[in-house]
Amino acid sequence: MVRFEDVALAYDDGPAILRDVAFDLDPGSFHFVVGASGAGKSSLLRLLYLAQEPTHGRIMLFGRDTRTLDRNERALARRRIGMVFQDFRLLDHLTAMENVALPLRIAGHFDAQVDRHVAELLTWVGLADHLNAYPPTLSGGQQQRVAIARAVIARPSLLLADEPTGNLDDRIAIRLLYLFEELNKLGTTVIIATHNESLVARFQHPVLKLRDARIDRVGPARRRPRA
């Protein structure tokens, strides 16, 4: 699913954010990425989301060298990726339901089942009373749950989440981690970047630890069969 080969990343003339990063992630695996603030977790996810090019090295994604992808191929690859951004990136002129349904609409789904599926997912994450609310009227935690629902609604091949529980209390955070696990059981490869190591410790998944701009793998990779 993912392969990094001696990947390095630096911005302009600044110090290396990542260097000599090399790892493989199997399809259907579930990994946490941990590290101190500024360790490069978000930068690693930006590389995976094809929002950033490495300064050096090669990234293989879905069996393709990302350097060889043209604009259309990159757009198609991104459609297979669910991304939870730290800043949510919701569209303020769309309701919670419309934001969550957007990946399905882009993929060409317009039947009545879309609205039902979206409503069920928003209800599950505790937003049953906010289906038609616009993002500016929601709290930070509520916006975060909308962003998570949008990322998982289309059952992506790869789910990337950048601090997805940062604005949530532990009860909701754990419930959403269970949602990620259920998606993983259906075959989605999950990568979650977080500084909350106490939350990571509650789940038995391998950890990639960023330290000194390099990755240390902690624990064996777990593979799940595809549904």
C-alpha positions in Angstrom: 0.0 0.0 0.0 2.7 2.5 1.0 6.5 2.4 0.6 9.0 5.1 1.6 12.5 4.7 0.2 15.1 7.0 1.8 12.7 9.9 1.8 13.8 13.3 2.9 11.9 16.6 3.2 13.1 20.1 3.9 11.3 23.5 3.3 13.4 26.0 1.3 16.8 26.3 3.0 15.6 25.2 6.4 16.7 22.1 8.3 15.5 18.6 7.4 12.0 17.9 8.6 12.4 14.2 7.6 15.5 12.4 6.5 16.4 8.8 5.5 12.8 7.7 6.1 12.1 4.2 4.9 9.2 1.9 5.7 6.5 -0.3 4.2 2.9 -0.5 5.2 0.8 -3.5 4.1 -2.7 -3.2 2.7 -5.2 -3.4 5.6 -2.8 -2.4 8.3 -3.4 0.1 11.1 -0.6 2.3 12.4 -0.2 5.3 14.7 2.5 7.9 14.0 3.7 9.6 17.2 6.2 12.2 18.0 6.7 15.5 19.8 5.2 18.7 18.4 7.1 19.7 15.3 8.5 16.3 14.8 7.2 16.1 11.3 3.9 14.1 11.7 1.8 16.5 9.6 4.6 16.7 6.9 4.6 12.9 6.7 0.9 12.8 6.1 1.2 15.6 3.5 3.6 13.4 1.5 1.1 10.5 1.7 -1.8 12.7 0.6 0.3 13.9 -2.4 0.1 17.5 -1.2 3.9 17.7 -0.9 6.8 16.3 -2.9 9.8 14.9 -1.1 13.1 16.6 -1.4 14.8 13.3 -1.9 13.9 9.6 -2.2 10.9 7.8 -3.6 7.3 7.2 -2.4 5.3 4.3 -3.7 1.5 4.6 -3.2 -1.0 2.0 -4.4 1.8 0.3 -6.3 2.8 3.5 -8.2 5.8 5.8 -8.0 4.2 9.1 -7.1 6.9 10.9 -9.2 5.4 9.4 -12.3 1.7 10.4 -11.7 0.3 13.1 -13.9 -2.3 15.6 -12.7 -5.3 13.4 -13.5 -3.7 10.3 -11.9 -2.9 12.3 -8.8 -6.5 13.4 -8.5 -7.7 9.8 -8.9 -5.3 8.6 -6.3 -6.5 11.3 -3.8 -10.1 10.0 -4.3 -8.9 6.7 -2.8 -7.6 8.6 0.3 -9.7 9.9 3.2 -8.0 12.7 5.0 -8.8 14.3 8.4 -6.9 17.7 8.5 -6.0 19.5 11.7 -7.9 22.6 10.5 -10.9 20.5 9.3 -11.2 22.2 5.9 -15.0 22.1 5.9 -16.9 24.3 3.4 -18.7 26.9 5.4 -21.5 27.4 2.8 -22.5 23.7 3.1 -24.4 22.0 5.9 -22.8 19.2 8.0 -24.7 16.7 5.8 -23.6 18.3 2.6 -20.0 18.4 3.7 -20.0 14.7 4.6 -21.7 13.7 1.4 -19.2 15.6 -0.8 -16.9 12.7 -1.5 -19.8 10.6 -2.6 -21.2 13.4 -4.8 -17.8 13.9 -6.4 -17.7 10.1 -7.1 -21.1 10.5 -8.9 -23.5 9.1 -6.2 -26.8 11.1 -6.1 -29.4 8.5 -5.0 -31.5 8.8 -1.8 -29.3 6.2 0.0 -26.5 8.8 0.2 -28.5 11.1 2.5 -29.6 8.2 4.7 -26.1 6.9 4.9 -24.7 10.4 5.8 -27.4 11.0 8.4 -26.7 7.6 10.0 -23.0 8.3 10.2 -23.5 11.8 11.7 -25.9 10.4 14.2 -23.4 7.7 15.2 -20.7 10.4 15.9 -23.2 12.3 18.1 -24.4 15.0 15.7 -28.0 13.9 15.1 -29.2 17.3 16.1 -26.8 19.2 13.8 -27.4 17.6 10.4 -28.4 20.9 8.8 -26.0 23.1 10.7 -23.4 25.1 9.0 -19.7 24.8 10.2 -19.4 28.3 11.6 -22.3 27.5 14.0 -20.6 24.3 15.3 -18.0 24.0 18.1 -14.5 22.9 17.3 -15.1 19.4 18.5 -18.3 19.2 16.4 -16.5 20.4 13.3 -13.9 17.8 13.9 -16.5 15.0 14.0 -18.0 16.3 10.7 -14.5 16.2 9.2 -14.0 12.6 10.4 -17.3 11.5 9.0 -16.5 13.1 5.6 -13.2 11.3 5.6 -14.7 7.8 6.2 -18.0 8.1 4.4 -16.7 6.6 1.1 -14.7 3.8 2.7 -11.4 5.0 1.3 -8.5 2.6 0.5 -6.3 4.7 2.8 -7.3 6.8 5.7 -5.0 9.5 7.0 -5.9 11.4 10.2 -3.9 14.3 11.6 -4.6 14.6 15.4 -8.2 13.5 14.8 -9.0 13.5 18.6 -7.3 16.7 19.6 -10.5 18.7 20.4 -12.5 15.8 21.8 -13.1 14.4 25.2 -11.8 10.9 25.9 -15.2 9.2 25.6 -15.8 10.6 22.1 -12.1 10.1 21.1 -12.3 6.4 21.9 -15.6 6.0 20.1 -14.1 7.5 17.0 -11.0 5.3 17.3 -13.4 2.3 17.3 -14.9 3.7 14.1 -11.5 3.8 12.5 -11.0 0.2 13.6 -14.3 -0.9 12.0 -13.3 0.8 8.8 -9.9 -1.0 9.0 -11.7 -4.4 9.4 -13.4 -3.6 6.0 -10.0 -3.4 4.4 -9.0 0.3 4.8 -5.4 1.0 5.6 -5.3 3.5 8.5 -2.6 5.9 9.6 -3.3 8.2 12.5 -0.8 10.9 13.6 -1.2 11.9 17.2 0.7 13.2 20.2 -1.7 11.5 22.6 0.4 8.5 23.6 -2.0 7.5 26.4 -4.7 7.1 23.8 -2.4 5.1 21.6 -1.6 2.8 24.5 -5.3 1.8 24.7 -5.2 0.2 21.3 -3.0 -2.7 20.1 -1.7 -1.3 16.9 1.9 -0.8 15.8 3.5 2.6 16.2 5.8 4.6 13.9 7.7 7.0 16.1 9.2 10.2 14.7 12.4 11.2 16.4 15.3 13.3 15.1 13.5 13.5 11.7 13.6 9.7 11.4 11.2 6.9 11.9 11.5 4.2 14.5 9.1 1.3 14.1 7.6 0.1 17.5 5.9 -3.3 17.4 5.1 -5.7 14.6 2.8 -4.7 11.8 -0.6 -6.2 12.0 -2.4 -7.3 8.8 -6.1 -7.6 8.3 -7.7 -9.6 5.4 -9.7 -7.6 3.0 -13.5 -7.9 3.2 
